[in-house]
Amino acid sequence: MINKNPALVADLAALAGDRDPLLVMRAYDLLEKIAHEHTAWIEPYKHLFIGPHAASERWETRLQIVRALPLFSWTAAQRKRAETILLDNVTYPQTFVRAWALDSLATFSAKNPTLLPDVRRYITQFARSRSKALQARARAIQ
């Protein structure tokens, strides 16, 4: 529907503020997926990804957020917030959130080399992990 009518992105973004956590999770899921193909459509709503839902209790919401952060251009203050979100999530208990937070952090480190020591440290940790997903992400980033 959104591919046929991009104006519906505003309605989808509004759902990210709903009281129903499942609806919020689904909204972030779609926003992130659309952002990969049509970043410009989601750009006006990118602030959602650095807002309070970045600390969601739902790992699925956090996953969509950490995957979306590198897709956008950020001001210096927003970039700092995005980097903080990624650094917080690289130690999150859920494996996929951790893996994608590191992937996004590595992407951010291309513009902010001060992140490289953290990225290298987590690559080493992930490579030694028992988790195949973390090992694979570490190999993909190197």
NORGIGI-V550132 format. One record per residue. N is the residue number from 1. RES is the residue in one small letter. OMEGA is omega in degrees with one decimal (NA if undefined). NEAR is the number of other C-alpha atoms within 10 Angstrom. D_FIRST is the distance of its C-alpha to the first C-alpha in Angstrom with 2 decimals. Layout:
n->N res->RES omega->OMEGA near->NEAR d_first->D_FIRST
n->N res->RES omega->OMEGA near->NEAR d_first->D_FIRST
//
This chain:
n->1 res->m omega->-177.6 near->8 d_first->0.00
n->2 res->i omega->176.6 near->13 d_first->3.79
n->3 res->n omega->179.0 near->11 d_first->5.48
n->4 res->k omega->-178.0 near->7 d_first->5.26
n->5 res->n omega->-177.2 near->8 d_first->6.08
n->6 res->p omega->178.1 near->13 d_first->8.05
n->7 res->a omega->178.9 near->12 d_first->9.93
n->8 res->l omega->177.5 near->14 d_first->7.86
n->9 res->v omega->179.0 near->21 d_first->9.75
n->10 res->a omega->178.3 near->13 d_first->12.72
n->11 res->d omega->178.0 near->12 d_first->11.67
n->12 res->l omega->178.4 near->20 d_first->10.98
n->13 res->a omega->178.5 near->20 d_first->14.32
n->14 res->a omega->179.2 near->14 d_first->16.01
n->15 res->l omega->178.1 near->18 d_first->15.42
n->16 res->a omega->177.6 near->23 d_first->17.48
n->17 res->g omega->-179.1 near->16 d_first->20.37
n->18 res->d omega->178.3 near->13 d_first->20.20
n->19 res->r omega->-178.8 near->9 d_first->23.40
n->20 res->d omega->-176.0 near->10 d_first->21.97
n->21 res->p omega->178.1 near->17 d_first->22.43
n->22 res->l omega->177.4 near->14 d_first->20.11
n->23 res->l omega->177.3 near->15 d_first->17.20
n->24 res->v omega->-179.6 near->21 d_first->18.36
n->25 res->m omega->179.9 near->24 d_first->18.56
n->26 res->r omega->178.1 near->17 d_first->15.02
n->27 res->a omega->178.2 near->23 d_first->13.82
n->28 res->y omega->178.2 near->27 d_first->16.16
n->29 res->d omega->180.0 near->21 d_first->15.13
n->30 res->l omega->178.2 near->15 d_first->11.52
n->31 res->l omega->179.5 near->26 d_first->13.03
n->32 res->e omega->-179.2 near->24 d_first->15.59
n->33 res->k omega->178.9 near->16 d_first->13.54
n->34 res->i omega->-178.4 near->18 d_first->11.44
n->35 res->a omega->178.1 near->20 d_first->14.89
n->36 res->h omega->-179.5 near->14 d_first->16.38
n->37 res->e omega->-173.4 near->12 d_first->14.40
n->38 res->h omega->-176.8 near->15 d_first->13.78
n->39 res->t omega->-177.9 near->18 d_first->16.58
n->40 res->a omega->179.5 near->14 d_first->16.91
n->41 res->w omega->-175.5 near->18 d_first->13.58
n->42 res->i omega->-177.3 near->24 d_first->14.92
n->43 res->e omega->179.8 near->15 d_first->18.53
n->44 res->p omega->-177.5 near->12 d_first->18.86
n->45 res->y omega->-176.5 near->15 d_first->18.20
n->46 res->k omega->178.8 near->24 d_first->20.28
n->47 res->h omega->178.3 near->15 d_first->23.01
n->48 res->l omega->-175.5 near->19 d_first->21.23
n->49 res->f omega->177.3 near->25 d_first->22.19
n->50 res->i omega->-179.7 near->20 d_first->25.83
n->51 res->g omega->-173.3 near->14 d_first->25.99
n->52 res->p omega->-179.6 near->10 d_first->27.45
n->53 res->h omega->175.2 near->19 d_first->24.90
n->54 res->a omega->177.1 near->22 d_first->26.41
n->55 res->a omega->-178.4 near->15 d_first->29.23
n->56 res->s omega->173.9 near->16 d_first->27.17
n->57 res->e omega->180.0 near->10 d_first->29.05
n->58 res->r omega->-178.1 near->15 d_first->26.08
n->59 res->w omega->-178.8 near->20 d_first->26.40
n->60 res->e omega->177.9 near->17 d_first->22.77
n->61 res->t omega->177.9 near->24 d_first->21.85
n->62 res->r omega->-179.6 near->29 d_first->24.68
n->63 res->l omega->-179.3 near->25 d_first->23.56
n->64 res->q omega->-179.0 near->24 d_first->20.17
n->65 res->i omega->-177.1 near->31 d_first->22.14
n->66 res->v omega->177.7 near->29 d_first->24.85
n->67 res->r omega->-175.9 near->24 d_first->22.58
n->68 res->a omega->-172.1 near->24 d_first->20.70
n->69 res->l omega->-178.4 near->26 d_first->23.89
n->70 res->p omega->-175.8 near->18 d_first->25.10
n->71 res->l omega->-171.1 near->19 d_first->21.97
n->72 res->f omega->170.1 near->17 d_first->22.86
n->73 res->s omega->-175.5 near->12 d_first->25.87
n->74 res->w omega->168.9 near->16 d_first->27.92
n->75 res->t omega->-179.4 near->9 d_first->30.92
n->76 res->a omega->-179.8 near->9 d_first->34.09
n->77 res->a omega->178.4 near->9 d_first->33.82
n->78 res->q omega->179.5 near->14 d_first->30.18
n->79 res->r omega->177.7 near->18 d_first->31.08
n->80 res->k omega->177.8 near->14 d_first->33.96
n->81 res->r omega->179.2 near->16 d_first->31.80
n->82 res->a omega->178.6 near->25 d_first->29.34
n->83 res->e omega->177.4 near->23 d_first->32.41
n->84 res->t omega->177.5 near->14 d_first->33.84
n->85 res->i omega->-179.3 near->22 d_first->30.71
n->86 res->l omega->178.5 near->28 d_first->30.95
n->87 res->l omega->176.6 near->20 d_first->34.69
n->88 res->d omega->-174.0 near->14 d_first->34.28
n->89 res->n omega->178.6 near->25 d_first->31.77
n->90 res->v omega->175.5 near->25 d_first->33.76
n->91 res->t omega->-179.6 near->15 d_first->36.15
n->92 res->y omega->-175.7 near->16 d_first->33.68
n->93 res->p omega->-176.5 near->10 d_first->34.70
n->94 res->q omega->-173.1 near->15 d_first->31.52
n->95 res->t omega->-176.6 near->18 d_first->31.90
n->96 res->f omega->176.6 near->18 d_first->28.38
n->97 res->v omega->179.4 near->24 d_first->28.15
n->98 res->r omega->-177.0 near->27 d_first->31.55
n->99 res->a omega->-177.9 near->27 d_first->30.76
n->100 res->w omega->174.7 near->24 d_first->27.64
n->101 res->a omega->178.0 near->29 d_first->29.40
n->102 res->l omega->178.3 near->29 d_first->32.19
n->103 res->d omega->179.5 near->23 d_first->29.97
n->104 res->s omega->177.1 near->24 d_first->28.41
n->105 res->l omega->177.1 near->28 d_first->31.90
n->106 res->a omega->177.1 near->24 d_first->33.21
n->107 res->t omega->178.2 near->17 d_first->30.64
n->108 res->f omega->-177.2 near->21 d_first->31.70
n->109 res->s omega->176.1 near->17 d_first->35.31
n->110 res->a omega->178.3 near->11 d_first->35.00
n->111 res->k omega->179.7 near->9 d_first->34.96
n->112 res->n omega->-176.7 near->14 d_first->37.14
n->113 res->p omega->177.7 near->12 d_first->39.96
n->114 res->t omega->177.4 near->11 d_first->41.38
n->115 res->l omega->-175.1 near->17 d_first->38.74
n->116 res->l omega->177.8 near->15 d_first->40.21
n->117 res->p omega->176.9 near->11 d_first->42.91
n->118 res->d omega->-179.7 near->17 d_first->40.40
n->119 res->v omega->180.0 near->25 d_first->38.16
n->120 res->r omega->-179.9 near->16 d_first->41.24
n->121 res->r omega->-179.0 near->11 d_first->42.51
n->122 res->y omega->174.4 near->20 d_first->39.32
n->123 res->i omega->178.7 near->24 d_first->39.08
n->124 res->t omega->179.1 near->15 d_first->42.62
n->125 res->q omega->-177.8 near->13 d_first->41.88
n->126 res->f omega->-179.9 near->22 d_first->38.80
n->127 res->a omega->179.9 near->18 d_first->40.74
n->128 res->r omega->-176.6 near->13 d_first->43.42
n->129 res->s omega->173.0 near->13 d_first->41.12
n->130 res->r omega->-177.5 near->9 d_first->41.22
n->131 res->s omega->177.2 near->11 d_first->37.43
n->132 res->k omega->179.7 near->13 d_first->36.28
n->133 res->a omega->178.9 near->17 d_first->32.90
n->134 res->l omega->177.0 near->23 d_first->34.80
n->135 res->q omega->-179.6 near->18 d_first->37.20
n->136 res->a omega->179.8 near->13 d_first->34.48
n->137 res->r omega->178.4 near->19 d_first->32.75
n->138 res->a omega->178.5 near->23 d_first->36.21
n->139 res->r omega->-178.2 near->13 d_first->36.87
n->140 res->a omega->-177.6 near->10 d_first->33.56
n->141 res->i omega->-177.5 near->14 d_first->34.26
n->142 res->q omega->NA near->10 d_first->37.88
//
